[in-house]
Amino acid sequence: LAKDWQAQDDSSETQEELTLDQFMSRISLESLHAYPDGEFEVYCHDGDLFWGHVIIVSGNINGTFQDAHIAG
């Protein structure tokens, strides 16, 4: 998603490709929502990678990730 979002940026600046290490160092945990059925949602600050949007990852405690998207 990060690379897709970066590719959509139509600013005139040439951007360096975002590496995994750069991505991981910029995001931070905002909240974790756990539900009785084993589902969860993780909300992360985007480190201004996506102009202040939130990153939401949903999954299950069995280790299955269902979705990741940028919101807000």
All heavy atoms as TSV, in Angstrom:
chain	resi	resn	atom	element	x	y	z
A	1	LEU	N	N	0.816	-1.201	0.000
A	1	LEU	CA	C	0.000	0.000	0.000
A	1	LEU	C	C	0.856	1.260	0.000
A	1	LEU	O	O	0.525	2.237	-0.658
A	1	LEU	CB	C	-0.916	0.014	1.225
A	1	LEU	CG	C	-2.106	-0.929	1.201
A	1	LEU	CD1	C	-2.819	-0.921	2.543
A	1	LEU	CD2	C	-3.050	-0.583	0.094
A	2	ALA	N	N	1.944	1.230	0.750
A	2	ALA	CA	C	2.801	2.411	0.833
A	2	ALA	C	C	3.380	2.771	-0.527
A	2	ALA	O	O	3.388	3.934	-0.921
A	2	ALA	CB	C	3.934	2.178	1.836
A	3	LYS	N	N	3.826	1.767	-1.248
A	3	LYS	CA	C	4.408	2.023	-2.567
A	3	LYS	C	C	3.346	2.480	-3.554
A	3	LYS	O	O	3.598	3.354	-4.379
A	3	LYS	CB	C	5.148	0.791	-3.065
A	3	LYS	CG	C	6.421	0.541	-2.267
A	3	LYS	CD	C	7.176	-0.645	-2.775
A	3	LYS	CE	C	8.432	-0.837	-1.939
A	3	LYS	NZ	N	9.272	-1.898	-2.435
A	4	ASP	N	N	2.141	1.917	-3.472
A	4	ASP	CA	C	1.043	2.361	-4.338
A	4	ASP	C	C	0.689	3.814	-4.049
A	4	ASP	O	O	0.480	4.612	-4.958
A	4	ASP	CB	C	-0.201	1.490	-4.143
A	4	ASP	CG	C	-0.010	0.074	-4.660
A	4	ASP	OD1	O	0.948	-0.157	-5.430
A	4	ASP	OD2	O	-0.815	-0.779	-4.276
A	5	TRP	N	N	0.596	4.147	-2.776
A	5	TRP	CA	C	0.251	5.519	-2.382
A	5	TRP	C	C	1.327	6.482	-2.880
A	5	TRP	O	O	1.035	7.533	-3.424
A	5	TRP	CB	C	0.113	5.593	-0.864
A	5	TRP	CG	C	-0.415	6.889	-0.362
A	5	TRP	CD1	C	0.280	8.046	-0.184
A	5	TRP	CD2	C	-1.758	7.198	0.013
A	5	TRP	NE1	N	-0.532	9.029	0.304
A	5	TRP	CE2	C	-1.784	8.530	0.434
A	5	TRP	CE3	C	-2.927	6.444	0.054
A	5	TRP	CZ2	C	-2.949	9.137	0.886
A	5	TRP	CZ3	C	-4.070	7.060	0.514
A	5	TRP	CH2	C	-4.074	8.391	0.916
A	6	GLN	N	N	2.588	6.100	-2.697
A	6	GLN	CA	C	3.696	6.938	-3.135
A	6	GLN	C	C	3.661	7.119	-4.652
A	6	GLN	O	O	3.916	8.206	-5.160
A	6	GLN	CB	C	5.016	6.310	-2.692
A	6	GLN	CG	C	6.216	7.211	-2.864
A	6	GLN	CD	C	7.482	6.564	-2.360
A	6	GLN	OE1	O	7.694	5.356	-2.550
A	6	GLN	NE2	N	8.324	7.338	-1.717
A	7	ALA	N	N	3.317	6.087	-5.388
A	7	ALA	CA	C	3.262	6.166	-6.847
A	7	ALA	C	C	2.160	7.100	-7.321
A	7	ALA	O	O	2.257	7.702	-8.389
A	7	ALA	CB	C	3.059	4.777	-7.442
A	8	GLN	N	N	1.093	7.252	-6.522
A	8	GLN	CA	C	-0.016	8.128	-6.885
A	8	GLN	C	C	0.278	9.594	-6.623
A	8	GLN	O	O	-0.450	10.468	-7.077
A	8	GLN	CB	C	-1.271	7.732	-6.113
A	8	GLN	CG	C	-1.829	6.409	-6.523
A	8	GLN	CD	C	-3.009	6.013	-5.654
A	8	GLN	OE1	O	-3.548	6.801	-4.919
A	8	GLN	NE2	N	-3.396	4.754	-5.757
A	9	ASP	N	N	1.354	9.882	-5.877
A	9	ASP	CA	C	1.709	11.264	-5.562
A	9	ASP	C	C	2.141	11.959	-6.844
A	9	ASP	O	O	3.125	11.593	-7.459
A	9	ASP	CB	C	2.834	11.291	-4.528
A	9	ASP	CG	C	3.222	12.699	-4.107
A	9	ASP	OD1	O	2.537	13.656	-4.511
A	9	ASP	OD2	O	4.202	12.834	-3.367
A	10	ASP	N	N	1.392	12.966	-7.242
A	10	ASP	CA	C	1.699	13.649	-8.499
A	10	ASP	C	C	2.497	14.933	-8.301
A	10	ASP	O	O	2.549	15.783	-9.177
A	10	ASP	CB	C	0.409	13.932	-9.281
A	10	ASP	CG	C	-0.566	14.794	-8.484
A	10	ASP	OD1	O	-0.261	15.146	-7.330
A	10	ASP	OD2	O	-1.637	15.107	-9.026
A	11	SER	N	N	3.160	15.071	-7.148
A	11	SER	CA	C	3.994	16.253	-6.933
A	11	SER	C	C	5.187	16.203	-7.878
A	11	SER	O	O	5.579	15.159	-8.375
A	11	SER	CB	C	4.463	16.338	-5.478
A	11	SER	OG	O	5.366	15.288	-5.188
A	12	SER	N	N	5.769	17.339	-8.107
A	12	SER	CA	C	6.864	17.416	-9.069
A	12	SER	C	C	8.178	16.886	-8.502
A	12	SER	O	O	9.132	16.701	-9.231
A	12	SER	CB	C	7.042	18.860	-9.534
A	12	SER	OG	O	7.349	19.688	-8.426
A	13	GLU	N	N	8.217	16.641	-7.192
A	13	GLU	CA	C	9.444	16.140	-6.586
A	13	GLU	C	C	9.659	14.673	-6.965
A	13	GLU	O	O	8.728	13.895	-7.032
A	13	GLU	CB	C	9.362	16.206	-5.057
A	13	GLU	CG	C	9.249	17.589	-4.489
A	13	GLU	CD	C	9.135	17.530	-2.962
A	13	GLU	OE1	O	9.483	16.500	-2.365
A	13	GLU	OE2	O	8.692	18.521	-2.402
A	14	THR	N	N	10.915	14.322	-7.179
A	14	THR	CA	C	11.245	12.922	-7.386
A	14	THR	C	C	11.459	12.315	-6.018
A	14	THR	O	O	12.237	12.820	-5.229
A	14	THR	CB	C	12.530	12.777	-8.230
A	14	THR	OG1	O	12.329	13.425	-9.479
A	14	THR	CG2	C	12.862	11.314	-8.441
A	15	GLN	N	N	10.763	11.224	-5.729
A	15	GLN	CA	C	10.856	10.592	-4.428
A	15	GLN	C	C	11.700	9.340	-4.520
A	15	GLN	O	O	11.638	8.607	-5.492
A	15	GLN	CB	C	9.465	10.228	-3.923
A	15	GLN	CG	C	8.587	11.407	-3.702
A	15	GLN	CD	C	7.210	10.957	-3.210
A	15	GLN	OE1	O	6.928	9.775	-3.090
A	15	GLN	NE2	N	6.372	11.915	-2.929
A	16	GLU	N	N	12.474	9.119	-3.438
A	16	GLU	CA	C	13.216	7.875	-3.359
A	16	GLU	C	C	12.240	6.755	-3.016
A	16	GLU	O	O	11.222	6.977	-2.374
A	16	GLU	CB	C	14.273	7.968	-2.264
A	16	GLU	CG	C	15.381	8.950	-2.554
A	16	GLU	CD	C	16.423	8.949	-1.449
A	16	GLU	OE1	O	16.580	7.914	-0.777
A	16	GLU	OE2	O	17.054	9.982	-1.272
A	17	GLU	N	N	12.555	5.558	-3.448
A	17	GLU	CA	C	11.713	4.417	-3.122
A	17	GLU	C	C	11.738	4.186	-1.617
A	17	GLU	O	O	12.784	4.248	-0.978
A	17	GLU	CB	C	12.200	3.174	-3.849
A	17	GLU	CG	C	11.296	1.990	-3.634
A	17	GLU	CD	C	11.656	0.810	-4.505
A	17	GLU	OE1	O	12.129	1.014	-5.625
A	17	GLU	OE2	O	11.456	-0.312	-4.024
A	18	LEU	N	N	10.590	3.920	-1.050
A	18	LEU	CA	C	10.439	3.682	0.375
A	18	LEU	C	C	10.874	2.257	0.691
A	18	LEU	O	O	10.345	1.299	0.125
A	18	LEU	CB	C	8.977	3.883	0.775
A	18	LEU	CG	C	8.619	3.739	2.237
A	18	LEU	CD1	C	9.304	4.838	3.054
A	18	LEU	CD2	C	7.119	3.808	2.411
A	19	THR	N	N	11.835	2.108	1.602
A	19	THR	CA	C	12.289	0.782	1.992
A	19	THR	C	C	11.479	0.289	3.189
A	19	THR	O	O	10.833	1.079	3.881
A	19	THR	CB	C	13.780	0.785	2.375
A	19	THR	OG1	O	13.938	1.541	3.581
A	19	THR	CG2	C	14.644	1.353	1.254
A	20	LEU	N	N	11.528	-0.991	3.450
A	20	LEU	CA	C	10.832	-1.568	4.590
A	20	LEU	C	C	11.335	-0.947	5.894
A	20	LEU	O	O	10.540	-0.607	6.778
A	20	LEU	CB	C	11.000	-3.085	4.619
A	20	LEU	CG	C	10.368	-3.809	5.807
A	20	LEU	CD1	C	8.864	-3.565	5.868
A	20	LEU	CD2	C	10.684	-5.287	5.755
A	21	ASP	N	N	12.641	-0.787	6.032
A	21	ASP	CA	C	13.202	-0.195	7.250
A	21	ASP	C	C	12.713	1.236	7.454
A	21	ASP	O	O	12.386	1.630	8.577
A	21	ASP	CB	C	14.732	-0.220	7.220
A	21	ASP	CG	C	15.295	-1.621	7.410
A	21	ASP	OD1	O	14.581	-2.485	7.966
A	21	ASP	OD2	O	16.446	-1.837	7.004
A	22	GLN	N	N	12.655	2.016	6.392
A	22	GLN	CA	C	12.157	3.391	6.496
A	22	GLN	C	C	10.687	3.393	6.915
A	22	GLN	O	O	10.283	4.175	7.773
A	22	GLN	CB	C	12.310	4.127	5.165
A	22	GLN	CG	C	13.731	4.424	4.791
A	22	GLN	CD	C	13.845	4.904	3.358
A	22	GLN	OE1	O	13.087	4.483	2.482
A	22	GLN	NE2	N	14.813	5.776	3.107
A	23	PHE	N	N	9.906	2.514	6.311
A	23	PHE	CA	C	8.493	2.417	6.640
A	23	PHE	C	C	8.316	2.052	8.111
A	23	PHE	O	O	7.573	2.697	8.848
A	23	PHE	CB	C	7.815	1.381	5.743
A	23	PHE	CG	C	6.355	1.197	6.024
A	23	PHE	CD1	C	5.426	2.125	5.587
A	23	PHE	CD2	C	5.917	0.087	6.741
A	23	PHE	CE1	C	4.070	1.953	5.845
A	23	PHE	CE2	C	4.570	-0.093	6.997
A	23	PHE	CZ	C	3.650	0.844	6.556
A	24	MET	N	N	9.002	1.015	8.559
A	24	MET	CA	C	8.872	0.541	9.936
A	24	MET	C	C	9.324	1.592	10.950
A	24	MET	O	O	8.759	1.677	12.040
A	24	MET	CB	C	9.665	-0.756	10.129
A	24	MET	CG	C	9.119	-1.925	9.320
A	24	MET	SD	S	7.425	-2.382	9.752
A	24	MET	CE	C	7.669	-2.967	11.403
A	25	SER	N	N	10.322	2.381	10.618
A	25	SER	CA	C	10.808	3.387	11.564
A	25	SER	C	C	9.874	4.588	11.653
A	25	SER	O	O	9.922	5.322	12.639
A	25	SER	CB	C	12.219	3.841	11.193
A	25	SER	OG	O	12.205	4.614	10.007
A	26	ARG	N	N	9.021	4.782	10.687
A	26	ARG	CA	C	8.128	5.950	10.667
A	26	ARG	C	C	6.777	5.698	11.316
A	26	ARG	O	O	6.181	6.601	11.881
A	26	ARG	CB	C	7.897	6.419	9.225
A	26	ARG	CG	C	9.157	6.796	8.453
A	26	ARG	CD	C	9.531	8.246	8.510
A	26	ARG	NE	N	8.564	9.186	8.059
A	26	ARG	CZ	C	8.486	9.728	6.847
A	26	ARG	NH1	N	9.311	9.347	5.899
A	26	ARG	NH2	N	7.584	10.640	6.575
A	27	ILE	N	N	6.249	4.474	11.212
A	27	ILE	CA	C	4.919	4.229	11.764
A	27	ILE	C	C	5.013	3.939	13.262
A	27	ILE	O	O	6.042	3.488	13.760
A	27	ILE	CB	C	4.184	3.083	11.034
A	27	ILE	CG1	C	4.908	1.758	11.206
A	27	ILE	CG2	C	4.003	3.401	9.560
A	27	ILE	CD1	C	4.107	0.570	10.724
A	28	SER	N	N	3.933	4.220	13.981
A	28	SER	CA	C	3.883	3.924	15.411
A	28	SER	C	C	2.475	3.502	15.801
A	28	SER	O	O	1.488	3.934	15.198
A	28	SER	CB	C	4.323	5.135	16.230
A	28	SER	OG	O	3.471	6.239	15.991
A	29	LEU	N	N	2.391	2.659	16.804
A	29	LEU	CA	C	1.123	2.127	17.268
A	29	LEU	C	C	0.287	3.223	17.910
A	29	LEU	O	O	0.764	3.969	18.765
A	29	LEU	CB	C	1.366	1.008	18.276
A	29	LEU	CG	C	0.125	0.348	18.869
A	29	LEU	CD1	C	-0.657	-0.384	17.796
A	29	LEU	CD2	C	0.527	-0.594	19.990
A	30	GLU	N	N	-0.949	3.330	17.475
A	30	GLU	CA	C	-1.909	4.254	18.079
A	30	GLU	C	C	-2.834	3.496	19.022
A	30	GLU	O	O	-3.032	3.883	20.163
A	30	GLU	CB	C	-2.728	4.956	17.004
A	30	GLU	CG	C	-3.752	5.918	17.554
A	30	GLU	CD	C	-4.514	6.618	16.457
A	30	GLU	OE1	O	-3.899	7.038	15.450
A	30	GLU	OE2	O	-5.732	6.741	16.602
A	31	SER	N	N	-3.421	2.393	18.538
A	31	SER	CA	C	-4.307	1.589	19.387
A	31	SER	C	C	-4.454	0.192	18.818
A	31	SER	O	O	-4.203	-0.052	17.637
A	31	SER	CB	C	-5.678	2.242	19.531
A	31	SER	OG	O	-6.344	2.312	18.291
A	32	LEU	N	N	-4.878	-0.704	19.694
A	32	LEU	CA	C	-5.137	-2.089	19.326
A	32	LEU	C	C	-6.519	-2.436	19.858
A	32	LEU	O	O	-6.797	-2.257	21.040
A	32	LEU	CB	C	-4.087	-3.013	19.941
A	32	LEU	CG	C	-4.317	-4.516	19.816
A	32	LEU	CD1	C	-4.309	-4.950	18.362
A	32	LEU	CD2	C	-3.275	-5.277	20.606
A	33	HIS	N	N	-7.380	-2.911	18.983
A	33	HIS	CA	C	-8.735	-3.301	19.354
A	33	HIS	C	C	-8.839	-4.812	19.177
A	33	HIS	O	O	-8.672	-5.320	18.066
A	33	HIS	CB	C	-9.769	-2.605	18.474
A	33	HIS	CG	C	-9.702	-1.125	18.556
A	33	HIS	ND1	N	-10.656	-0.381	19.192
A	33	HIS	CD2	C	-8.776	-0.233	18.111
A	33	HIS	CE1	C	-10.340	0.907	19.129
A	33	HIS	NE2	N	-9.201	1.010	18.469
A	34	ALA	N	N	-9.122	-5.518	20.290
A	34	ALA	CA	C	-9.285	-6.968	20.250
A	34	ALA	C	C	-10.738	-7.309	20.553
A	34	ALA	O	O	-11.358	-6.686	21.421
A	34	ALA	CB	C	-8.364	-7.621	21.264
A	35	TYR	N	N	-11.252	-8.280	19.837
A	35	TYR	CA	C	-12.656	-8.649	19.956
A	35	TYR	C	C	-12.784	-10.087	20.470
A	35	TYR	O	O	-11.872	-10.906	20.255
A	35	TYR	CB	C	-13.353	-8.484	18.607
A	35	TYR	CG	C	-13.225	-7.068	18.085
A	35	TYR	CD1	C	-12.284	-6.752	17.109
A	35	TYR	CD2	C	-14.004	-6.046	18.601
A	35	TYR	CE1	C	-12.151	-5.447	16.640
A	35	TYR	CE2	C	-13.878	-4.737	18.144
A	35	TYR	CZ	C	-12.948	-4.447	17.168
A	35	TYR	OH	O	-12.814	-3.159	16.720
A	36	PRO	N	N	-13.903	-10.422	21.143
A	36	PRO	CA	C	-14.082	-11.748	21.745
A	36	PRO	C	C	-13.952	-12.914	20.764
A	36	PRO	O	O	-13.553	-14.014	21.157
A	36	PRO	CB	C	-15.503	-11.697	22.323
A	36	PRO	CG	C	-15.791	-10.260	22.539
A	36	PRO	CD	C	-15.033	-9.532	21.449
A	37	ASP	N	N	-14.234	-12.697	19.501
A	37	ASP	CA	C	-14.157	-13.782	18.517
A	37	ASP	C	C	-12.746	-14.018	17.980
A	37	ASP	O	O	-12.541	-14.841	17.095
A	37	ASP	CB	C	-15.118	-13.526	17.362
A	37	ASP	CG	C	-14.783	-12.280	16.554
A	37	ASP	OD1	O	-13.839	-11.546	16.935
A	37	ASP	OD2	O	-15.457	-12.034	15.543
A	38	GLY	N	N	-11.758	-13.300	18.530
A	38	GLY	CA	C	-10.372	-13.474	18.099
A	38	GLY	C	C	-9.926	-12.524	17.011
A	38	GLY	O	O	-8.767	-12.530	16.603
A	39	GLU	N	N	-10.841	-11.699	16.515
A	39	GLU	CA	C	-10.482	-10.698	15.503
A	39	GLU	C	C	-9.794	-9.511	16.191
A	39	GLU	O	O	-9.993	-9.260	17.377
A	39	GLU	CB	C	-11.732	-10.200	14.773
A	39	GLU	CG	C	-12.530	-11.294	14.090
A	39	GLU	CD	C	-11.816	-11.905	12.909
A	39	GLU	OE1	O	-11.299	-11.153	12.057
A	39	GLU	OE2	O	-11.777	-13.147	12.833
A	40	PHE	N	N	-8.992	-8.781	15.437
A	40	PHE	CA	C	-8.363	-7.576	15.975
A	40	PHE	C	C	-8.194	-6.536	14.883
A	40	PHE	O	O	-8.205	-6.847	13.688
A	40	PHE	CB	C	-7.006	-7.891	16.621
A	40	PHE	CG	C	-5.970	-8.378	15.649
A	40	PHE	CD1	C	-5.223	-7.500	14.879
A	40	PHE	CD2	C	-5.737	-9.737	15.509
A	40	PHE	CE1	C	-4.267	-7.949	13.983
A	40	PHE	CE2	C	-4.778	-10.206	14.615
A	40	PHE	CZ	C	-4.045	-9.308	13.852
A	41	GLU	N	N	-8.004	-5.293	15.304
A	41	GLU	CA	C	-7.654	-4.184	14.414
A	41	GLU	C	C	-6.524	-3.408	15.079
A	41	GLU	O	O	-6.579	-3.125	16.273
A	41	GLU	CB	C	-8.833	-3.247	14.187
A	41	GLU	CG	C	-9.958	-3.857	13.394
A	41	GLU	CD	C	-11.134	-2.914	13.244
A	41	GLU	OE1	O	-11.492	-2.235	14.230
A	41	GLU	OE2	O	-11.692	-2.875	12.143
A	42	VAL	N	N	-5.501	-3.103	14.309
A	42	VAL	CA	C	-4.367	-2.320	14.775
A	42	VAL	C	C	-4.402	-0.987	14.038
A	42	VAL	O	O	-4.483	-0.958	12.803
A	42	VAL	CB	C	-3.032	-3.042	14.488
A	42	VAL	CG1	C	-1.854	-2.203	14.933
A	42	VAL	CG2	C	-3.011	-4.411	15.139
A	43	TYR	N	N	-4.377	0.099	14.788
A	43	TYR	CA	C	-4.358	1.439	14.221
A	43	TYR	C	C	-2.970	2.027	14.460
A	43	TYR	O	O	-2.484	2.018	15.592
A	43	TYR	CB	C	-5.410	2.326	14.886
A	43	TYR	CG	C	-6.822	1.939	14.547
A	43	TYR	CD1	C	-7.416	0.811	15.101
A	43	TYR	CD2	C	-7.564	2.700	13.652
A	43	TYR	CE1	C	-8.714	0.451	14.786
A	43	TYR	CE2	C	-8.868	2.344	13.326
A	43	TYR	CZ	C	-9.432	1.219	13.898
A	43	TYR	OH	O	-10.716	0.858	13.578
A	44	CYS	N	N	-2.347	2.527	13.392
A	44	CYS	CA	C	-0.996	3.089	13.492
A	44	CYS	C	C	-0.961	4.500	12.926
A	44	CYS	O	O	-1.612	4.791	11.926
A	44	CYS	CB	C	-0.004	2.235	12.716
A	44	CYS	SG	S	0.186	0.576	13.366
A	45	HIS	N	N	-0.165	5.365	13.574
A	45	HIS	CA	C	0.133	6.669	12.995
A	45	HIS	C	C	1.008	6.426	11.770
A	45	HIS	O	O	1.862	5.538	11.771
A	45	HIS	CB	C	0.896	7.550	13.983
A	45	HIS	CG	C	0.093	7.989	15.149
A	45	HIS	ND1	N	-0.888	8.951	15.056
A	45	HIS	CD2	C	0.115	7.609	16.439
A	45	HIS	CE1	C	-1.429	9.132	16.234
A	45	HIS	NE2	N	-0.844	8.322	17.094
A	46	ASP	N	N	0.827	7.216	10.747
A	46	ASP	CA	C	1.542	6.968	9.486
A	46	ASP	C	C	2.911	7.625	9.402
A	46	ASP	O	O	3.602	7.475	8.402
A	46	ASP	CB	C	0.686	7.398	8.303
A	46	ASP	CG	C	0.598	8.906	8.139
A	46	ASP	OD1	O	0.904	9.641	9.103
A	46	ASP	OD2	O	0.223	9.344	7.051
A	47	GLY	N	N	3.335	8.359	10.433
A	47	GLY	CA	C	4.636	9.022	10.380
A	47	GLY	C	C	4.714	10.029	9.255
A	47	GLY	O	O	5.769	10.323	8.739
A	48	ASP	N	N	3.548	10.536	8.851
A	48	ASP	CA	C	3.387	11.510	7.773
A	48	ASP	C	C	3.782	10.956	6.396
A	48	ASP	O	O	4.042	11.695	5.471
A	48	ASP	CB	C	4.129	12.811	8.074
A	48	ASP	CG	C	3.457	14.002	7.426
A	48	ASP	OD1	O	2.226	13.965	7.218
A	48	ASP	OD2	O	4.152	14.975	7.100
A	49	LEU	N	N	3.804	9.640	6.281
A	49	LEU	CA	C	4.055	9.018	4.974
A	49	LEU	C	C	2.879	9.213	4.032
A	49	LEU	O	O	3.039	9.274	2.822
A	49	LEU	CB	C	4.311	7.510	5.138
A	49	LEU	CG	C	5.619	7.119	5.795
A	49	LEU	CD1	C	5.608	5.648	6.154
A	49	LEU	CD2	C	6.780	7.443	4.879
A	50	PHE	N	N	1.666	9.281	4.607
A	50	PHE	CA	C	0.439	9.389	3.829
A	50	PHE	C	C	-0.321	10.640	4.226
A	50	PHE	O	O	-1.535	10.625	4.365
A	50	PHE	CB	C	-0.425	8.138	4.005
A	50	PHE	CG	C	0.353	6.866	3.829
A	50	PHE	CD1	C	0.609	6.041	4.902
A	50	PHE	CD2	C	0.845	6.510	2.589
A	50	PHE	CE1	C	1.335	4.876	4.750
A	50	PHE	CE2	C	1.577	5.338	2.422
A	50	PHE	CZ	C	1.818	4.524	3.508
A	51	TRP	N	N	0.417	11.697	4.456
A	51	TRP	CA	C	-0.150	13.013	4.764
A	51	TRP	C	C	-1.054	13.004	5.996
A	51	TRP	O	O	-2.114	13.619	6.033
A	51	TRP	CB	C	-0.888	13.584	3.541
A	51	TRP	CG	C	0.026	13.715	2.374
A	51	TRP	CD1	C	0.911	14.729	2.134
A	51	TRP	CD2	C	0.185	12.802	1.305
A	51	TRP	NE1	N	1.605	14.494	0.991
A	51	TRP	CE2	C	1.171	13.313	0.444
A	51	TRP	CE3	C	-0.415	11.592	0.981
A	51	TRP	CZ2	C	1.581	12.670	-0.705
A	51	TRP	CZ3	C	-0.003	10.949	-0.170
A	51	TRP	CH2	C	0.978	11.500	-0.996
A	52	GLY	N	N	-0.648	12.250	7.039
A	52	GLY	CA	C	-1.355	12.258	8.300
A	52	GLY	C	C	-2.523	11.301	8.410
A	52	GLY	O	O	-3.319	11.406	9.338
A	53	HIS	N	N	-2.629	10.351	7.506
A	53	HIS	CA	C	-3.708	9.368	7.580
A	53	HIS	C	C	-3.330	8.257	8.560
A	53	HIS	O	O	-2.201	8.161	9.009
A	53	HIS	CB	C	-3.989	8.774	6.200
A	53	HIS	CG	C	-4.628	9.734	5.266
A	53	HIS	ND1	N	-3.950	10.784	4.701
A	53	HIS	CD2	C	-5.895	9.824	4.821
A	53	HIS	CE1	C	-4.769	11.476	3.926
A	53	HIS	NE2	N	-5.966	10.910	3.988
A	54	VAL	N	N	-4.287	7.426	8.882
A	54	VAL	CA	C	-4.047	6.304	9.785
A	54	VAL	C	C	-3.957	5.011	8.971
A	54	VAL	O	O	-4.599	4.884	7.930
A	54	VAL	CB	C	-5.156	6.214	10.868
A	54	VAL	CG1	C	-6.493	5.875	10.251
A	54	VAL	CG2	C	-4.805	5.214	11.935
A	55	ILE	N	N	-3.129	4.096	9.436
A	55	ILE	CA	C	-2.998	2.781	8.813
A	55	ILE	C	C	-3.772	1.801	9.693
A	55	ILE	O	O	-3.542	1.735	10.903
A	55	ILE	CB	C	-1.524	2.355	8.730
A	55	ILE	CG1	C	-0.719	3.373	7.914
A	55	ILE	CG2	C	-1.403	0.943	8.140
A	55	ILE	CD1	C	0.773	3.227	8.060
A	56	ILE	N	N	-4.680	1.048	9.092
A	56	ILE	CA	C	-5.492	0.086	9.830
A	56	ILE	C	C	-5.211	-1.311	9.284
A	56	ILE	O	O	-5.325	-1.546	8.079
A	56	ILE	CB	C	-6.993	0.386	9.704
A	56	ILE	CG1	C	-7.295	1.812	10.162
A	56	ILE	CG2	C	-7.806	-0.628	10.510
A	56	ILE	CD1	C	-8.719	2.262	9.879
A	57	VAL	N	N	-4.825	-2.212	10.178
A	57	VAL	CA	C	-4.569	-3.601	9.813
A	57	VAL	C	C	-5.532	-4.458	10.618
A	57	VAL	O	O	-5.642	-4.301	11.834
A	57	VAL	CB	C	-3.119	-4.011	10.136
A	57	VAL	CG1	C	-2.875	-5.476	9.795
A	57	VAL	CG2	C	-2.128	-3.111	9.411
A	58	SER	N	N	-6.236	-5.362	9.957
A	58	SER	CA	C	-7.159	-6.252	10.666
A	58	SER	C	C	-6.740	-7.693	10.441
A	58	SER	O	O	-6.150	-8.043	9.422
A	58	SER	CB	C	-8.597	-6.035	10.197
A	58	SER	OG	O	-8.727	-6.294	8.816
A	59	GLY	N	N	-7.023	-8.497	11.445
A	59	GLY	CA	C	-6.666	-9.904	11.350
A	59	GLY	C	C	-7.302	-10.718	12.444
A	59	GLY	O	O	-8.253	-10.288	13.094
A	60	ASN	N	N	-6.734	-11.905	12.664
A	60	ASN	CA	C	-7.243	-12.852	13.627
A	60	ASN	C	C	-6.070	-13.377	14.447
A	60	ASN	O	O	-4.962	-13.495	13.926
A	60	ASN	CB	C	-7.935	-14.003	12.892
A	60	ASN	CG	C	-8.631	-14.946	13.833
A	60	ASN	OD1	O	-7.987	-15.736	14.521
A	60	ASN	ND2	N	-9.947	-14.864	13.866
A	61	ILE	N	N	-6.323	-13.715	15.718
A	61	ILE	CA	C	-5.229	-14.184	16.576
A	61	ILE	C	C	-4.609	-15.489	16.092
A	61	ILE	O	O	-3.544	-15.870	16.551
A	61	ILE	CB	C	-5.680	-14.313	18.045
A	61	ILE	CG1	C	-6.810	-15.319	18.192
A	61	ILE	CG2	C	-6.042	-12.977	18.620
A	61	ILE	CD1	C	-7.151	-15.657	19.641
A	62	ASN	N	N	-5.240	-16.150	15.154
A	62	ASN	CA	C	-4.665	-17.362	14.562
A	62	ASN	C	C	-3.528	-17.044	13.599
A	62	ASN	O	O	-2.927	-17.944	13.037
A	62	ASN	CB	C	-5.736	-18.167	13.833
A	62	ASN	CG	C	-6.787	-18.702	14.779
A	62	ASN	OD1	O	-6.481	-19.041	15.912
A	62	ASN	ND2	N	-8.025	-18.755	14.336
A	63	GLY	N	N	-3.251	-15.754	13.385
A	63	GLY	CA	C	-2.152	-15.345	12.517
A	63	GLY	C	C	-2.566	-14.972	11.114
A	63	GLY	O	O	-1.715	-14.761	10.253
A	64	THR	N	N	-3.853	-14.878	10.868
A	64	THR	CA	C	-4.348	-14.516	9.550
A	64	THR	C	C	-4.607	-13.017	9.486
A	64	THR	O	O	-5.359	-12.483	10.294
A	64	THR	CB	C	-5.671	-15.255	9.245
A	64	THR	OG1	O	-5.455	-16.653	9.363
A	64	THR	CG2	C	-6.170	-14.926	7.852
A	65	PHE	N	N	-3.959	-12.337	8.549
A	65	PHE	CA	C	-4.226	-10.921	8.311
A	65	PHE	C	C	-5.274	-10.824	7.210
A	65	PHE	O	O	-5.148	-11.444	6.173
A	65	PHE	CB	C	-2.952	-10.178	7.931
A	65	PHE	CG	C	-1.997	-10.052	9.078
A	65	PHE	CD1	C	-0.943	-10.935	9.203
A	65	PHE	CD2	C	-2.166	-9.068	10.034
A	65	PHE	CE1	C	-0.063	-10.830	10.265
A	65	PHE	CE2	C	-1.298	-8.962	11.110
A	65	PHE	CZ	C	-0.233	-9.847	11.229
A	66	GLN	N	N	-6.310	-10.026	7.476
A	66	GLN	CA	C	-7.412	-9.942	6.532
A	66	GLN	C	C	-7.332	-8.731	5.625
A	66	GLN	O	O	-7.738	-8.776	4.477
A	66	GLN	CB	C	-8.728	-9.942	7.294
A	66	GLN	CG	C	-8.930	-11.234	8.051
A	66	GLN	CD	C	-9.955	-11.102	9.164
A	66	GLN	OE1	O	-10.296	-10.013	9.586
A	66	GLN	NE2	N	-10.435	-12.228	9.634
A	67	ASP	N	N	-6.822	-7.610	6.169
A	67	ASP	CA	C	-6.887	-6.371	5.394
A	67	ASP	C	C	-5.888	-5.375	5.968
A	67	ASP	O	O	-5.567	-5.408	7.149
A	67	ASP	CB	C	-8.300	-5.795	5.485
A	67	ASP	CG	C	-8.513	-4.589	4.582
A	67	ASP	OD1	O	-7.957	-4.577	3.478
A	67	ASP	OD2	O	-9.206	-3.657	5.000
A	68	ALA	N	N	-5.420	-4.509	5.110
A	68	ALA	CA	C	-4.618	-3.352	5.519
A	68	ALA	C	C	-5.008	-2.219	4.597
A	68	ALA	O	O	-5.082	-2.408	3.379
A	68	ALA	CB	C	-3.133	-3.647	5.394
A	69	HIS	N	N	-5.327	-1.071	5.195
A	69	HIS	CA	C	-5.679	0.067	4.352
A	69	HIS	C	C	-5.348	1.379	5.048
A	69	HIS	O	O	-5.052	1.405	6.238
A	69	HIS	CB	C	-7.157	0.007	3.927
A	69	HIS	CG	C	-8.138	0.066	5.053
A	69	HIS	ND1	N	-8.508	-1.026	5.770
A	69	HIS	CD2	C	-8.818	1.106	5.574
A	69	HIS	CE1	C	-9.387	-0.679	6.691
A	69	HIS	NE2	N	-9.591	0.616	6.602
A	70	ILE	N	N	-5.374	2.425	4.285
A	70	ILE	CA	C	-5.091	3.769	4.757
A	70	ILE	C	C	-6.413	4.494	4.864
A	70	ILE	O	O	-7.218	4.469	3.920
A	70	ILE	CB	C	-4.134	4.494	3.785
A	70	ILE	CG1	C	-2.847	3.683	3.651
A	70	ILE	CG2	C	-3.861	5.914	4.245
A	70	ILE	CD1	C	-2.033	4.028	2.438
A	71	ALA	N	N	-6.678	5.123	6.002
A	71	ALA	CA	C	-7.969	5.765	6.235
A	71	ALA	C	C	-7.778	7.174	6.781
A	71	ALA	O	O	-6.713	7.534	7.269
A	71	ALA	CB	C	-8.788	4.935	7.204
A	72	GLY	N	N	-8.866	7.918	6.710
A	72	GLY	CA	C	-8.921	9.233	7.339
A	72	GLY	C	C	-8.355	10.302	6.518
A	72	GLY	O	O	-8.047	11.368	6.800
